[in-house]
């Protein structure tokens, strides 16, 4: 897994070197569409290139945020169409029933804006928050607004780190990698807990 990430990172850096702003936009879009291109590499490296005079700082911040929005919209509609349909027809096999979807819909109507905004500030979650938002059929305009607003501070901080760190732009990559692993394990733990709880509940009615 680490080798794959290193390979993707090397490709991303070379791609940015060759294509400039276009490469930054494309890679940031792919990351938000759930393609494993780490923004913790793309944006700080772009910030480093700002320090060399290759890029403009604010163009990078706005460009990556718009790219994140574009990729998130793709994932949102995948969740709204295909993801919703799959759970409605086959969700029972993983203990996701219609009443669970209805509860999720109500939750996103009440807290969706906060979930999307703060979700964009967390590694791993920032990408995949778009799927449940789409499945819960969150208001598209609210989703788009809070996705963009959440992406702005994330990209600002990462670009600033790259700008200030200079040739040491990759200084926080190891920290982010460990944080990614921690969040993934937490999510897996929650999924296991959910399945165990519903399996236990189902046995009561057998």
Secondary structure as UniProt FT lines:
FT   HELIX           2..19
FT   HELIX           21..32
FT   TURN            33..34
FT   HELIX           39..51
FT   TURN            52..53
FT   HELIX           57..78
FT   HELIX           79..83
FT   HELIX           84..90
FT   HELIX           91..94
FT   HELIX           98..119
FT   TURN            120..121
FT   TURN            123..124
FT   HELIX           125..135
FT   TURN            136..137
FT   HELIX           140..165
FT   HELIX           166..168
FT   TURN            169..172
FT   HELIX           173..204
//
